Amino acid sequence: MLLRAEKLLIAILCLLSPALLAQQDWEARAEANAQRLIAKNGTGTDLELKRELLTMRDEDQTVRNRLNVAPEAEKPGVTKEMEAIDVRLTDHLKRIVAGKGWPTISLVGAEASQAAAVMLVHSPDHEWQRRLLPHLNKLVQQSKIFGSDIAGLTDRILVSEGKQQEFGTQFKQAEGKMVMIPVKDAKHLEQRRAQYLLPPMSVYRQVISEIYHLPAE
């Protein structure tokens, strides 16, 4: 006879959707991959630059958090402030890259390296983003930086140029649903996503559906 706790566990397991199970599996693999990158690259050798990037990241995130909770009447003012901060942080990041190269995990540690990627994504200088992408993708392939933010930026730039995306991060609304914008070499899409620490498409589609409250395919 099953104990009450065992029955409850079975009921919970029955409620787990395949997408949720896939998400849990991906999260475990993503954490393992992250730990592998950190073990390979270390925690960073330039502690001053690490602190500098984290301070910049905090400024980037603080203004965005303010925008998220601001009353509608205040949003235009906060948006203008955010845009000015993005310009200033971009100039600062450009000086860092010119002097020391892109902040890799081995140079500044995992958190600060990801902070640099976040600020690059928010940069208004799209031409600079384009020029950096080939080098950043090479660093991802060499396991020197995390690839998730770089993947999204890559897709946005490709779609803006009328090209097929690489990682399937970009969707558009059509006929009451969210549809993935065409992706090249779809056969190896999941392989590329895994390399860049992105979740499987089954999980990502569920996230898109929950965000936009529309079915995603």
SELUMZA-280228 format. One record per residue (C-alpha): x, y, z. Coordinates in Angstrom, 1 decimal. Each point is the difference from the previous one (the first is absolute). Last residue first. Example, Ala and Ser with C-alpha at 12.3 -4.5 7.8 and 13.67 -1.06 7.14 Angstrom:
% residues 2
       X       Y       Z
    13.7    -1.1     7.1
    -1.4    -3.4     0.7
***
This chain:
% residues 217
       X       Y       Z
     5.5    27.4   -32.5
    -1.2     2.3     2.8
    -3.5     0.2     1.3
    -0.9     3.4     1.3
     0.1     1.6     3.5
     3.0     2.1    -1.1
     2.4    -0.9     2.9
    -1.5    -3.4     0.6
     0.2    -1.0    -3.6
     3.6     1.2    -0.3
     0.9    -2.1     3.0
    -1.7    -3.1    -1.3
     1.8     0.5    -3.4
     3.3     0.2     1.9
    -0.6    -3.3     1.8
    -0.8    -1.9    -3.2
     2.8     1.9    -1.8
     2.6    -1.5     2.4
     1.5     2.6     2.4
     2.9     2.2    -1.0
     3.5    -0.7     1.3
     1.7     1.2    -3.2
     1.2    -3.5    -0.9
    -3.4    -1.3     0.9
    -1.7     2.4    -2.4
     2.4    -1.0    -2.8
    -0.8    -3.7     0.5
    -3.7     0.8     0.2
     0.1     1.8    -3.4
     2.0    -2.7    -1.8
    -2.8    -1.2    -2.3
    -1.4     3.6    -0.3
     3.0     1.0    -2.1
    -1.2     3.6    -0.3
    -2.8     1.3     2.1
    -3.2     1.6    -1.2
    -1.8     2.3     2.5
    -1.7    -2.2     2.6
    -3.7     0.5     0.1
    -2.0     1.4     3.0
    -3.8    -0.5    -0.4
    -3.1     1.8    -0.9
     0.4     0.2    -3.7
     3.6     1.2     0.1
     2.1     1.3     2.9
     3.8    -0.1    -0.5
     2.7    -2.1     1.6
     3.8     0.5     0.4
     2.1    -2.4     2.1
     0.3    -2.7    -2.6
     3.7    -0.3     0.3
     1.5     0.8    -3.5
    -2.4     2.6    -1.5
    -0.8     0.1    -3.7
     0.9     3.3    -1.6
    -2.0     3.2    -0.6
     2.7     2.3     1.5
    -2.1     0.6     3.2
    -0.5    -3.8     0.2
     3.8    -0.5     0.1
     0.6     2.7     2.6
    -2.7    -1.3     2.3
     1.3    -3.6    -0.4
     3.5     0.9     0.9
    -1.1     2.0     3.0
    -2.0    -2.9     1.3
     2.9    -2.4    -0.5
     2.5     2.4     1.7
    -2.3     0.1     3.1
     0.1    -3.8     0.3
     3.6    -0.6    -1.0
     2.0     0.1     3.2
     3.7     0.9    -0.4
     3.3    -1.8    -0.5
    -1.3    -3.3    -1.2
     2.0     0.2    -3.3
    -3.3    -0.1    -2.0
    -1.3     2.9     2.2
     3.2     2.0    -0.6
    -0.4    -0.5    -3.8
    -3.6     1.2     0.3
     1.3     3.1     1.8
     2.6     0.7    -2.8
    -2.6    -0.3    -2.8
    -2.5     2.1     2.0
     2.2     3.0     0.8
    -0.4     1.9    -3.3
    -3.8    -0.6     0.1
    -0.3     1.4     3.5
     2.0     3.0    -0.9
    -2.4     0.6    -2.9
    -2.9    -0.3     2.4
     1.2     2.8     2.2
    -3.1     0.3     2.3
     1.6    -2.4     2.5
    -2.5    -2.1     2.0
     1.4    -3.3    -1.3
     3.5     1.3     0.7
    -0.9     0.8     3.5
    -1.3    -3.5     0.6
     3.1    -1.5    -1.5
     2.3     2.0     2.3
    -2.0    -1.2     3.0
     0.4    -3.6    -1.2
     3.8     0.5     0.2
    -0.4     1.6     3.4
    -2.0    -3.0     1.3
     2.3    -2.6    -1.5
     3.4     1.3     1.1
     1.9     3.1    -1.1
     2.9    -1.1    -2.2
    -0.6    -3.8    -0.2
    -3.7     0.5    -0.5
     0.7     2.3    -3.0
    -0.3     3.8     0.1
     0.5     0.9    -3.7
     3.4     1.5    -0.6
     2.1     1.9     2.5
     0.4     3.5    -1.2
    -2.5     0.3    -2.9
    -2.5    -2.3     1.8
     0.1     2.2     3.1
    -0.3     3.2    -2.0
    -3.0    -1.4    -1.9
    -1.6    -1.1     3.3
     0.2     3.6     1.3
    -1.5     1.4    -3.3
    -2.8    -2.6     0.2
    -0.6     0.8     3.7
    -0.5     3.7    -0.9
    -2.3    -0.7    -2.9
    -2.0    -2.5     2.1
    -0.3     2.5     2.8
    -1.4     2.6    -2.4
    -2.6    -2.5    -1.2
    -0.9    -0.9     3.5
    -0.5     3.7     0.9
    -2.3     0.5    -3.0
    -2.0    -3.2     1.0
    -0.3     1.4     3.6
    -1.5     3.2    -1.3
    -2.4    -1.8    -2.4
    -1.0    -2.5     2.8
    -1.1     2.7     2.5
    -3.6     0.4    -1.1
    -0.4    -3.8    -0.3
     1.0    -0.5     3.6
     3.5    -1.5     0.4
     0.4    -3.6     1.0
     1.7    -1.4    -3.1
     1.8     3.3    -0.7
     1.6    -0.1     3.5
     1.2    -3.6    -0.6
     1.5     1.2    -3.3
     1.8     2.8     1.8
     1.4    -2.3     2.6
     1.1    -2.6    -2.6
     2.4     2.1    -2.0
     1.3     1.7     3.2
     0.7    -3.5     1.5
     1.7    -1.1    -3.1
     2.4     3.0     0.1
     0.8    -0.9     3.6
     0.6    -3.6    -1.0
     2.2     1.1    -2.9
     2.2     2.1     2.3
     0.3    -2.6     2.7
     1.2    -2.6    -2.6
     2.4     2.7    -1.5
     1.6     0.4     3.4
     0.2    -3.8     0.6
     1.8    -0.7    -3.2
     1.0    -3.6     0.3
    -3.4    -1.7    -0.3
    -1.8    -2.8     1.7
     1.5    -2.9    -1.9
    -0.3    -0.8    -3.7
    -0.4    -3.8    -0.1
    -1.8    -0.4     3.3
    -2.3     3.0    -0.8
    -0.8    -1.5    -3.4
    -0.7    -3.4     1.5
    -2.2     1.5     2.7
    -2.0     1.7    -2.7
    -0.3    -3.2    -1.9
    -1.3    -1.8     3.1
    -2.5     2.7     0.7
    -1.2    -0.1    -3.6
    -0.4    -3.8     0.2
    -2.0     0.2     3.2
    -2.1     2.8    -1.4
    -0.5    -1.9    -3.2
    -1.3    -3.1     1.9
    -2.4     2.2     2.0
    -1.2     1.7    -3.1
    -0.6    -3.3    -1.8
    -2.0    -1.2     3.0
    -2.0     3.2    -0.2
    -0.6    -0.4    -3.8
    -1.0    -3.7     0.5
    -2.7     1.3     2.5
     0.3    -0.8     3.7
    -3.5    -0.7     1.3
     0.6    -3.8     0.2
     3.1     0.6     2.1
    -2.1     1.9     2.5
    -2.6    -2.7     0.3
     2.7    -2.6     0.4
     1.6     2.0     2.8
    -3.4     0.4     1.7
    -0.6    -3.7    -0.2
     3.4    -0.7     1.6
    -0.7     2.5     2.8
    -3.3    -1.7     0.7
     1.7    -3.4     0.2
    -0.6    -2.5    -2.8
    -1.3    -3.4     0.9
***
